[in-house]
Each structure stands twice: as C-alpha cells, then as structure tokens.
C-alpha cells in the first residue's frame, strides 16, 4: 500500500515505527526524509553498475542482476538491523520515485507479515513538498530579526527565547555553521538537506505568532537562504543586542574555544582575509593568534573587519527598531539579556505591520 503526502506535516500524522530509505548511501547522504534510516537495497557501486548495464547492454539483464542484488542486500538487512523487529512493526519504505527499489523491499517485508507501506512518488515527491514550502510559498509568520554585532551572543540568546514563550528558527543550528569565516563546525549539510530541515522548522511554526530569526547574510557558511525567508528577514523589524567591544571580545574567546585551542588553524583562517586587508594587518593578527593573545585579536578583528561590515549591512536594512544594551555577556548574564530581548520582541510584535517603532534603547 502506498501513502500520498499532501504536506510536510502529513509525515508525522501516519505514526510509522520507522522510515526506511532504501536508496544508495550517496543519495541518502545528500538528503532524506526526517528521521529516516538508510537500508540500501543497492550500494553506490551496485547502482552505478546496474545503470551502466541498463544503457549499454539491455534493461532485462539490468533488472535481473538488480533483483538478485536487492534480494541479497535485503537478506543482510533482515539478519542485521531488522532482526529484532516485532510482528506488529509498521515501517514506511521509500526510494527515489517510489518505484522498483522500495516496491521490491516492501514486498519482502510484507511477506514476512509486517504492515509495510511505501511513499507514493518517493523522495522526489517529498522534495517537491519542500520546494513548495520554501520557494513557492510566502513565509507564514511575522518575523523579528535578532541583530547585534559580532560577539554579542545572538545565537545563545536566540536559543533562550523559547523558554520565554517565543518561537524561533536557528538558521546557524540548521546549517551547522556559526555564520562567519571563523564559524565552521565541520561538514555542513547539503543544500537540499539544509532546505529540508528549514522547511520542517517552518512547518512547525504557529503562523499567528511572530518568529525570531538571527540576523544573517543570504548565506550561512556555504548554504543559501531560500528567497522567501530572506525577503521576510529584509522587511522585518529588528531587536539589536548592543554590547561594548570588550564584552564581546571576552565572549568570543569562550564561544570559539575550538579555534582558540588551535592557534595555527586560527592563523590559517585569518590568512583568508588577505583580499580585504593589508599584509601587515594580516601578519599582525596572525602573530596574535600564534602568541595566544586572543582577546586583543578579537577586538582587532571586530574593530577593523566585522563591525564596519555589520554597520554597512544594517544601514541598508534601515537599522534596528529596538536596542538592548548590556555591558556583560558572561554565561550568568545571558538570561537577563534574553528577558529584555523577549520584552522587545513583544513590543515590536504589537506594532502594526505598516508602522515601525521609533529606535529605542533599553538598559
């Protein structure tokens, strides 16, 4: 039996015990349905082999070998990860288009007695829903952008706001990147995987309430924001965290502990700024990194590189609506800052959509 999804929210409504992606590992790695596990019926190499035989020999030979390999791989899964599944287990199985790979595996599982279903249209149908949600549909909620210069603890404070009754989208968390040249957290999800995660986050929002999103450029690391969310952010009122350079530098040294612990790596990243700063400036910053003078380095980077760029970008956006000033960004201080940010978001949300509040400052 095949199910058809008409919205992203439909997936959770069916209550499957497991979602099984039977595509090859490379397909799964690029993107997959939320929570899906990968039990490939053809490996990457086998899939390529079958495709070559299909084109260069004939479809019948390709299907015959494919059936043998699917059966072989299915047996491995049955004796391995599926060996302990109970009689009432109810999985959803899908492949690229809901065709032979998922159908073959589902047939084997159903013959055992499990209540297996397949996804009509497979991953391709799921991807169409994601594209519709983030490219073809206006962003559903009023947006308030959480702004502030580098080192103002925006991401940490953003993630404290749900405890204060606000809904948020953490773009940096979804993109697995802190948003700057120094923000790498390892491998990012693919663009398609980023979009799937973002689409699910949007689908979970209450459209009658504002959502807080951290100020970003149109890219987070190497992942591009879909136009609809970017347009919503450009038009949105802003709440800015206003902290002095010294407090922000101290925060950055703690927040970027992974870089601080590796002066050579930090110096290498600094070298990537050579197109926008002189050799002498770069050499000076690199010397600070190697010497472990991280606070002074952070202050220099903010004063000469990040703050001017943030201010230029902010000028194009029309500036922040409300500003929350703080002299302290230590861990014990962030809760109080989040309280005041939440108050500002509530104040901004009460403004009519056509009426921008006068810039203000809360201390």
C-alpha positions as CSV (number, residue, x, y, z in Angstrom):
1,X,0.0,0.0,0.0
2,X,1.3,3.5,-0.9
3,X,0.6,6.7,1.0
4,X,0.5,10.1,-0.5
5,X,1.7,13.2,1.4
6,X,0.0,16.4,0.7
7,X,2.0,18.5,3.2
8,X,5.2,18.2,5.2
9,X,3.1,17.8,8.4
10,X,1.4,14.6,7.0
11,X,4.5,12.6,7.6
12,X,4.2,12.6,11.4
13,X,0.5,12.1,11.3
14,X,0.8,8.5,10.0
15,X,2.7,7.3,13.1
16,X,5.1,4.9,11.4
17,X,7.5,3.0,13.6
18,X,10.4,3.6,11.3
19,X,11.0,5.3,8.0
20,X,13.4,3.4,5.7
21,X,15.3,5.0,2.9
22,X,16.4,2.2,0.5
23,X,18.3,4.4,-1.8
24,X,22.1,4.2,-2.2
25,X,24.2,5.7,0.6
26,X,25.2,8.7,-1.5
27,X,21.6,9.6,-2.3
28,X,20.7,9.3,1.4
29,X,23.7,11.4,2.5
30,X,22.6,14.3,0.2
31,X,19.1,14.4,1.8
32,X,16.4,12.2,3.2
33,X,13.1,12.3,5.0
34,X,13.3,13.4,8.7
35,X,14.3,10.5,10.9
36,X,14.8,8.1,8.1
37,X,17.4,5.3,8.4
38,X,19.3,4.1,5.4
39,X,19.0,0.4,4.5
40,X,20.1,0.5,0.8
41,X,18.9,-2.3,-1.5
42,X,21.7,-1.3,-3.9
43,X,25.1,0.2,-2.8
44,X,26.5,3.2,-4.7
45,X,28.7,0.9,-6.7
46,X,25.9,-1.6,-7.5
47,X,23.6,1.2,-8.5
48,X,26.2,2.5,-11.0
49,X,26.8,-1.0,-12.3
50,X,23.0,-1.6,-12.9
51,X,22.7,1.8,-14.7
52,X,25.6,1.0,-17.0
53,X,24.2,-2.4,-17.9
54,X,20.8,-0.9,-18.5
55,X,22.2,1.6,-21.0
56,X,25.0,-0.5,-22.6
57,X,23.5,-4.0,-22.6
58,X,19.7,-4.1,-22.2
59,X,17.1,-3.4,-19.5
60,X,16.3,-7.1,-19.0
61,X,19.8,-8.0,-18.0
62,X,20.0,-5.0,-15.7
63,X,16.7,-5.9,-14.0
64,X,17.7,-9.5,-13.5
65,X,21.0,-8.6,-11.8
66,X,19.3,-5.8,-9.9
67,X,16.7,-8.2,-8.5
68,X,19.5,-10.6,-7.3
69,X,21.4,-7.8,-5.6
70,X,18.2,-6.4,-4.0
71,X,17.4,-9.8,-2.6
72,X,21.0,-10.3,-1.3
73,X,21.0,-6.9,0.4
74,X,17.5,-7.3,1.8
75,X,18.7,-10.6,3.4
76,X,21.6,-8.8,5.0
77,X,19.2,-6.2,6.5
78,X,16.7,-8.8,7.7
79,X,19.5,-10.7,9.5
80,X,21.0,-7.5,10.8
81,X,19.2,-4.2,11.8
82,X,15.7,-5.7,11.3
83,X,16.3,-8.9,13.1
84,X,14.6,-7.8,16.3
85,X,11.6,-6.0,14.9
86,X,8.3,-7.4,16.4
87,X,5.4,-8.7,14.5
88,X,3.4,-5.5,14.7
89,X,6.2,-3.3,13.3
90,X,4.9,-0.8,10.8
91,X,7.6,0.8,8.6
92,X,7.4,3.3,5.7
93,X,9.7,2.5,2.8
94,X,10.7,4.9,0.1
95,X,13.2,5.2,-2.8
96,X,13.8,7.9,-5.4
97,X,10.4,7.8,-7.2
98,X,8.5,5.1,-5.2
99,X,9.3,2.5,-7.8
100,X,11.2,-0.7,-8.0
101,X,13.7,-0.4,-5.2
102,X,11.1,0.5,-2.5
103,X,8.5,-1.8,-4.0
104,X,10.8,-4.8,-4.0
105,X,11.9,-4.3,-0.5
106,X,8.4,-3.6,0.7
107,X,7.1,-6.8,-0.9
108,X,9.7,-8.9,1.0
109,X,8.8,-7.2,4.3
110,X,5.1,-7.6,3.7
111,X,5.5,-11.3,3.0
112,X,7.0,-11.7,6.5
113,X,3.9,-10.1,7.9
114,X,4.9,-6.6,8.7
115,X,2.5,-3.8,8.0
116,X,4.7,-2.0,5.5
117,X,3.7,0.9,3.3
118,X,5.6,2.8,0.6
119,X,5.7,6.5,-0.2
120,X,3.9,7.4,-3.5
121,X,6.4,9.3,-5.6
122,X,9.3,8.5,-3.2
123,X,11.9,11.1,-2.2
124,X,11.1,13.1,-5.4
125,X,7.5,13.7,-4.0
126,X,8.9,14.7,-0.6
127,X,11.4,17.1,-2.3
128,X,8.5,18.7,-4.2
129,X,6.8,19.5,-0.9
130,X,10.0,21.0,0.5
131,X,10.4,23.2,-2.6
132,X,6.8,24.3,-2.5
133,X,7.1,25.2,1.2
134,X,10.3,27.3,1.0
135,X,10.4,28.6,-2.6
136,X,6.8,28.8,-3.8
137,X,5.0,29.9,-0.6
138,X,5.4,33.2,1.3
139,X,6.9,32.9,4.7
140,X,4.0,32.2,7.0
141,X,4.8,34.2,10.2
142,X,5.6,37.8,11.2
143,X,9.4,37.9,11.6
144,X,11.5,39.8,14.2
145,X,15.2,39.7,13.5
146,X,17.6,39.4,16.4
147,X,20.5,41.7,15.5
148,X,23.8,42.8,17.1
149,X,27.5,43.0,16.1
150,X,29.8,40.0,16.2
151,X,30.3,38.6,19.6
152,X,27.0,39.8,21.1
153,X,25.9,36.2,21.9
154,X,22.9,36.4,19.5
155,X,22.8,32.6,18.9
156,X,22.9,31.7,22.6
157,X,20.3,34.3,23.4
158,X,18.1,33.2,20.5
159,X,18.0,29.7,21.9
160,X,17.0,31.0,25.3
161,X,13.9,32.7,23.9
162,X,11.7,29.5,23.6
163,X,11.9,29.2,27.4
164,X,10.3,32.7,27.4
165,X,7.4,31.7,25.2
166,X,8.8,32.7,21.8
167,X,9.2,30.7,18.7
168,X,12.5,30.9,16.9
169,X,14.3,29.5,13.9
170,X,18.0,28.9,14.5
171,X,19.5,29.2,11.0
172,X,23.0,28.6,12.2
173,X,22.0,25.4,14.0
174,X,20.1,24.1,10.9
175,X,23.1,25.0,8.7
176,X,25.7,23.6,11.2
177,X,27.7,26.8,10.8
178,X,28.3,29.9,13.0
179,X,27.9,32.2,10.0
180,X,31.3,33.8,9.7
181,X,34.7,32.9,8.2
182,X,35.6,31.6,11.6
183,X,32.3,29.8,12.0
184,X,33.0,26.3,10.6
185,X,31.7,23.5,12.8
186,X,32.8,20.8,10.4
187,X,30.9,19.5,7.4
188,X,27.7,21.3,6.6
189,X,24.5,19.5,5.4
190,X,24.0,19.7,1.7
191,X,21.9,22.5,0.3
192,X,18.9,20.1,-0.1
193,X,19.3,18.7,3.4
194,X,19.5,22.3,4.8
195,X,16.3,23.2,2.9
196,X,14.5,20.1,4.2
197,X,15.5,20.9,7.8
198,X,14.4,24.5,7.3
199,X,11.1,23.5,5.7
200,X,10.3,21.3,8.7
201,X,11.2,24.1,11.1
202,X,8.9,26.4,9.2
203,X,6.1,23.8,9.1
204,X,6.2,23.6,12.9
205,X,5.6,27.3,13.4
206,X,2.3,28.9,14.6
207,X,1.6,31.4,11.8
208,X,-0.4,33.6,14.2
209,X,2.7,34.4,16.3
210,X,6.0,36.1,15.5
211,X,9.1,34.1,15.0
212,X,12.6,35.4,16.0
213,X,15.4,34.7,13.5
214,X,19.0,35.7,14.0
215,X,20.4,38.4,11.6
216,X,22.4,36.6,8.8
217,X,23.6,37.3,5.3
218,X,21.8,35.5,2.5
219,X,24.2,32.6,3.1
220,X,25.1,30.7,6.3
221,X,28.5,29.3,5.6
222,X,28.0,27.7,2.1
223,X,24.3,27.3,2.4
224,X,22.0,29.8,0.8
225,X,18.8,31.0,2.3
226,X,15.7,30.5,0.1
227,X,14.4,33.8,-1.2
228,X,11.1,33.8,0.7
229,X,12.7,33.7,4.2
230,X,15.4,36.1,3.1
231,X,12.8,38.6,1.9
232,X,10.9,38.2,5.1
233,X,14.1,39.0,7.1
234,X,14.9,42.0,5.0
235,X,11.5,43.5,5.8
236,X,11.4,42.6,9.4
237,X,11.7,44.8,12.4
238,X,14.9,44.3,14.5
239,X,15.9,43.9,18.1
240,X,19.6,44.5,18.5
241,X,21.9,43.5,21.3
242,X,24.3,46.4,22.0
243,X,27.4,45.4,23.9
244,X,30.8,47.1,24.1
245,X,33.9,45.7,22.3
246,X,35.5,44.4,25.5
247,X,32.5,42.3,26.5
248,X,32.1,40.9,23.0
249,X,35.8,40.0,22.8
250,X,35.6,38.1,26.0
251,X,32.5,36.3,24.8
252,X,34.2,35.3,21.5
253,X,37.2,33.9,23.2
254,X,34.9,31.5,25.1
255,X,32.4,30.8,22.3
256,X,35.2,30.0,19.8
257,X,37.2,27.8,22.1
258,X,37.8,25.3,19.3
259,X,39.7,27.9,17.4
260,X,41.4,29.4,20.4
261,X,42.8,26.0,21.3
262,X,44.5,25.7,17.8
263,X,46.5,28.9,17.1
264,X,47.9,27.6,13.9
265,X,44.5,26.8,12.5
266,X,43.2,30.2,13.6
267,X,46.2,31.9,11.8
268,X,45.4,30.0,8.7
269,X,41.7,31.2,8.7
270,X,42.9,34.7,9.3
271,X,45.0,34.4,6.2
272,X,41.8,34.1,4.1
273,X,41.1,37.8,4.8
274,X,44.1,38.8,2.6
275,X,41.8,40.1,-0.1
276,X,40.3,42.8,2.1
277,X,43.2,43.7,4.5
278,X,46.8,44.5,4.0
279,X,49.7,42.1,4.5
280,X,50.8,44.0,7.6
281,X,47.4,43.8,9.2
282,X,47.0,40.1,8.5
283,X,50.5,39.4,9.8
284,X,49.8,41.3,13.0
285,X,46.6,39.3,13.6
286,X,48.3,36.0,12.8
287,X,51.0,36.8,15.3
288,X,48.4,37.4,18.0
289,X,46.8,34.1,17.2
290,X,50.1,32.2,17.4
291,X,51.0,34.1,20.6
292,X,47.7,33.3,22.2
293,X,46.6,37.0,22.5
294,X,43.1,36.1,21.6
295,X,41.2,38.9,23.4
296,X,43.3,41.6,21.6
297,X,42.9,39.6,18.3
298,X,39.1,39.5,18.7
299,X,39.0,43.3,19.4
300,X,41.1,44.0,16.3
301,X,39.0,41.8,14.1
302,X,35.8,43.4,15.3
303,X,37.1,47.0,15.0
304,X,38.7,46.6,11.6
305,X,36.7,43.9,9.9
306,X,33.4,42.8,11.3
307,X,31.8,45.9,12.9
308,X,32.2,48.1,9.8
309,X,30.6,45.3,7.7
310,X,27.8,44.8,10.1
311,X,27.1,48.6,10.2
312,X,27.2,48.9,6.4
313,X,24.8,45.9,6.1
314,X,22.5,47.3,8.8
315,X,22.3,50.7,7.1
316,X,20.9,49.1,4.0
317,X,18.2,47.4,6.2
318,X,17.1,50.6,7.9
319,X,18.6,49.9,11.3
320,X,17.2,48.1,14.4
321,X,13.8,49.0,15.8
322,X,14.8,48.4,19.5
323,X,18.2,48.0,21.1
324,X,19.0,46.1,24.3
325,X,22.2,47.4,25.9
326,X,24.3,45.3,28.1
327,X,27.9,45.6,29.5
328,X,28.1,41.9,30.3
329,X,27.9,38.8,28.3
330,X,29.2,36.2,30.8
331,X,27.1,33.0,30.9
332,X,25.3,34.1,34.0
333,X,24.3,37.3,32.4
334,X,22.6,36.0,29.2
335,X,19.3,35.0,30.9
336,X,18.7,38.6,31.9
337,X,19.6,39.8,28.4
338,X,17.2,37.2,26.9
339,X,14.4,38.5,29.2
340,X,14.8,42.0,27.8
341,X,15.1,40.8,24.3
342,X,11.8,38.9,24.8
343,X,10.2,42.1,26.1
344,X,11.4,44.0,23.0
345,X,10.0,41.2,20.7
346,X,6.6,41.5,22.3
347,X,6.7,45.3,22.0
348,X,7.7,45.1,18.3
349,X,5.1,42.4,17.6
350,X,2.3,44.7,18.9
351,X,3.2,47.3,16.3
352,X,1.0,47.4,13.1
353,X,2.8,45.8,10.2
354,X,3.0,49.2,8.4
355,X,4.2,51.1,11.4
356,X,7.8,50.9,12.5
357,X,8.6,51.8,16.1
358,X,11.0,54.6,16.8
359,X,14.5,53.4,17.6
360,X,14.8,53.0,21.4
361,X,17.3,51.7,23.9
362,X,16.5,49.6,26.9
363,X,19.1,49.4,29.8
